[in-house]
Amino acid sequence: MQFRDLKAQYLALKHEIDAGIAAVIDSSAFILGKPVTELENKLAEYVGRKHCIGCGNGTDALQLALMIWGIGPGDAIFTSDFTYFASAGTSSILGATPVLVDIDLETFNISPAALENQIKRVIDEGKLTPKVILPVDLFGLPADYDRILPIAEKYGLKVLEDGAQGFGGNIRGKKTCSFGDISTTSFFPAKPLGCYGDGGAVFTDDDEVDARLRSLRAQGKSPVDKYDNREIGMNSRLDTLQAAILLPKFKAFVDYELDAVNKVAIWYTERLKEKYVTPVVPDGFYSSWAQYTVLLEDKETRDAMQKRLKGKGIPSMVYYPRGLHQQEAYKWMNLPDEWYPNTIEATKRVLSLPMHPYMSEEMVDLVVSTMLGA
């Protein structure tokens, strides 16, 4: 059994993917060829944004967005303590300071109450200038933008949505990657919409921001003369082969994969909810299920269960074994564990199970029977 079966997906889409790759090779337009523009247009339309700008990966997408706003030393960027390192690390690369915020243990997403407390603390201390809230749509579920956006407006902050895991989710029909002033996603292979290497995208409704992002992803070049660089940028372009791979994968994603992963989630929840804490999807929310993550009783129980699953040939993962404030790169901040009780609880109890659109009910039953001790 595969944790996320990319081979099954490839076999289902082999003809279209192979044809797309062959067409790119035949054209020899390997950088910013036609498939890149086609993909950008389709993704922007799907999400409901005016512009989509492809780039090298999801981390670069976040950094490019922060560069647009001139983020740097002395600026505070508020993000989740329970997430992949890039959500905070991109702030540090630019010299800004990530302010880590505890999560809601039900959704694993940033806690709006803890967020506002951290904003107030930073303002009261007066050492940093609050600039950006960077919510993460973790495990496929959109963050609580109903509460986050009013907080941003109250304190005059920008919102940078990290939709790397949440692409395809929505709140009352409004798609992930449409909530932030700027939003981003990742096409890392294991993401809900993944390519066969690295890739990412940035979304905006602002024409000027769109033009600057296209410049910044290509070393800050002028739109009329690539040897006239107007500002310091990056080398972060989505290559044409990856775009050609993503086009048929995106069609399948919209046509049937989202429905399929939600069906798998229902199978899991129906069978596990009596014994385990299963994922919560609030009313009006729709998840793209980047991960299906349950909470076990404690770390010992979780680790024993992971060992039992492995013995049956069933892969599982722990996302994440520590909060960002516990990682070596941020130990210098001396952030107290008392600020992050839900993050610490999650790190001890979470276990992510195999989840992808090509799982059969029989596969789910095998996982469940192993977890229930049958």
N, C-alpha and C positions, 0 to 999 in steps of 0.2 A: 504494500500500500504506500502511496506517495502522500506527503503532507499537502502539497499543492501540485497536482498532476499536470505539468506543462507538456509532457509528451502526449497525453491523451488529447489535450487541446490542439497540439500541432497536427496529430493524425486526423482530427476532425476538420481542420482548415488547411491541410497540406497543399492541396491544389492551388488555392488562392495565395497562400504565403509564398510558395515556390515560384509562382508566376510573377508576383510582385518583386521578389528578389532578382529574378532573371531580367525583368524589365529595367531595373535600376542598373544592373551590370551592363546591359546592352546600351543604355543611354550614356553611361560613364559620368553621369551627373551625381557624384557621390555626396556632395555637400550642398544643402539647401536646394535640392532638386524639386521637381513638381510635386511629388508625394508629400513633402513637408508642408507646402502651402495648402494642399488639399486636406491634409490631416488637421492643420491649424484651423481651417475654416469649419470643418465638421465638428471639431471639439468645441469651438466657440459657440456655434449654433446649439449644440446639445446642452451645454452648460447654461446658456442664456447670457453670455457676455459678448461684447462687441469685438474683442480681440483675444487671440490666443497666440503666444509666442513660444515656439519650441526651443528647448535648450538642452545642454549636455546631461543633466540629471536633476533630481529633485532638490538636492542640496544647493546646487547653483541657482535653481529657480528662487529659493528663499533669499540667497545672497543678492541676486540681481534686484529683487524687490526692495530689500533694505537699502541697497545702493541708490535706487531711485529717490528715496526719501532722505538721502544724505546721512544715514545713521553712522555714528562713530563714537569716539571716546566721550564719556559722560552721559550717554543715553542709556535708558533702561528699557529693555524689551521683556515683556511678561509672557512666559510660556509655561507649559506643563512640566512638572517634575517627573512624570511617568510617560516617557516617550523615547523615541530614538534620538541619539545625540545631536543629529543635524539641526533639530528644531531650536536648540540653544547654541550650538557651536557656530552657526553662521553669524550670530551676533558678535561672538568673541573674535571671529576672524576680522571683523571690521573695527574692533576696538571697543565696541559697546559692551554693556553688562547684561547678561540674561538674569532676570529675576524669576526664580522658579516658584511655581504655584502648585499647591496640592490638588488632588483630583476628587471627583465624586466616585465613590467606590461602586455604585450601581452601574454607571456608564463608562467608567475609566477615563472620562474626559475631564478637562480642566474645570474646577469648581468655581462658579461665578462668585460665590460668597468669599472664598479664599482669595480669589483674584482681586476683589475690591479691597480686601484687608491689606494685601501686599501693595497695592497702589497707594493706599493711605499711608502705609509705613514708609514707603520710599519718599513720598511728598513730605512727611513729617521730618524725616532724617535730613532732607535737603542736600544730599550728596550727589544724587543722580537726577536727570530730567526724564520723567516718564514720556515715552514716545509711541510705543507700539504694543498692542496685544497680539500675540501669535498663538491662536488656538490650534489644536491638532485634532483632526477628525479621526480619532483612534479606532482601530479594528474595523473600520468601515462605517462607523456611526458619526454623523455630523455632531459637532460640539453644540452647546446650548446657546445658539445665537440670539434667541429671544431675550436672553438675559445679558449676554456679552455685549451686544451692539449698544444697548442703552448705557452700559457702563463706559464704553469707549466714548460715546457722545458726551456723557457727563464730565469726563476728565480731559476731553479734547485729544484723544488718542487715535492713531490709525489702527486698522485691523488687517493683519496679514494672515490669511487662512492657509494653514498647512493641510492640504487635501491629499497628501501622498497616499494615505490608506483609505481615504473616504470617497474617492472618485466613484460616482454612480449613486451615492446616497442622496437623500433629499429630506427637507422638512416641509410638509404640506405641499409637495410638488416643486418647491424651489430647490434647485440642484446644488449639491456640494460644489465648491469652487466658484460660487456666485455670491457668497456672503461677505467676503473681505473687500476692503478698498482695493487691494490686490490679492489674488489667490494663486496658489501653486499646486502642482501635483507631480508625482513621480511615475515613471514607466519602468522602474526596476522590475525584473522578470516576475517576482512573486507578488507584485501589487495587483489590485483588482483588474486594472488594465495595464499589462506589462509587455515590454518588448523583449528582444533577445540580446540585451546588453544594458547599457545605461541610457536614460533619456528622461526628460522632464518638460514641464510647460508652465508658463505664467499667464494669468488671465487678468484683463483689465477692461474697463469701459472708456478709458481716457485716451484720446488720440495721441496726445503729446507723450504720455507714458509709454504707449505702444511703440512710438518712434524711437524713444530713448532706449527701451529694452532691446529693440532690434539692433541698435548701435552698440549697446553695452555687451551684448552676447558675442560681438565681433570686434573686441578690443577698443570699443568706443569710436568706431569709424564714422566718417561723414556719410550720409545717405547718397551723396552724389560723387564722392571720391574716396575710395577705400584706403588711399594713402594719405588722407587728411584726417587724423584722429582728433576728435573734438574733446574727448575726456578719457580718463583711464577706465578701461573696461576689462572684459574677460574673454577667453576663448572657450565658448560654451554654446555650440550649435548642435541641434538635433540632426544627426546624419540621415541621408536619404534612405539607406537600407532599413534603418529602424522605423522610419515613417511608413515605408512600404509594408513592413511586417505588421505595424499597428493598424493599418487601415482595415484589413479583413478581420483582425482581432476585435477592433472597435465595433464593427457591424455585428459580430457574434455576441459581443458584450451587451449591446442594446437589444438585439433580437431575442436572445434566450438565456444568456449566461446569468444576468442579474436575477431573473425569475428562478433559475435553477439553484443558485446558492441560497436564495431565500427559502426554497423548498427544503434544502438540506438542513438549514438552520431550524426549520419547524420540526423536522424529524428528530434532530438532536434534542431540542427543548422538550418535546412531548415525552420522550423516553427518559430524560435525565432530571427533569425539574423536581421530582419527588425526593431525590437524594442529594442533588448538587445545586449550588447557586448558579443558575444559567443566565446568559446575557439578557440585559434589559434594553428593549427598544421602546422609548417613550411614545405616547400617543402622538400621531402626526409625523413621526420620524420613520425613515426607511433606510436600512443599512445595506451596504454593498459587501459586507462580510469579508473583509480582508483577513480576519481571523475569527474563529469561534472559540471564545475563551470562557472557561468556567472557573469558579472559585471553590477550592477544596477547604477542608477544615483548618489545616495548618501546614507549615512547610514540610514536616515529616510525612504527613499524609500525601501531600502533593508529590514529593520526591518518590515515595513508594509507588504511587499510581503511575508515574512516568516510567519507572522500572518495570512495572507489570505490563504496561502497554508495549514497551520495547520487546519484552519477552515473547509477545504475540506477533511481532513484526509490524507494530503500529507506531508510526512516528508521532511525536508530540513536541511542543516547544514551550519555553518559558519566556514570554514577552511581558515584563522585563525583570531580570533578577535583581536589579538595584535601581533606585531613583537616580536622577541626574545629580542631585546634591551629594550622593554617596560615591560618585565616580572620581577617580584620581584627579582629573583635569579641573574639577571644581571644589576640591577639598580646601583650597586656600580661602574660600568664602566663609568657611566655618559656620555653615547653615545648620541650625539645630534640628534634630529629628522631630522634635515636638511640633514643628511647623508642617510636617508631612505625614501625619498618622495614616491617612488612607493610602498614600503611595507605598509606605512601608508595609502595610497590611497586604496590599496587592502583590508586592514582590514576593511575599512568602506563600501566597495561596493560588496565584493564577496558573492555569494550564491551558494551552491552546491545542485544539484537536485538529485532525486532518479536515480541510475545508476547501472545496473547489467545485466548479459547476459540473464536473464530470463524475462526481461521486454518486454511486447507486445507493438505494435504500439498504441493500444487503451489506455494503461497506459500512454504513452507519450502524447497522445492527451489530456488526462485528466489534466496532469500537465500544458501543454501548454495553454489550454483553460482557466484555472484558472489564469495563468500569464498574459494572454492577456485580461482578464476581461470579457470573454464570460460567 
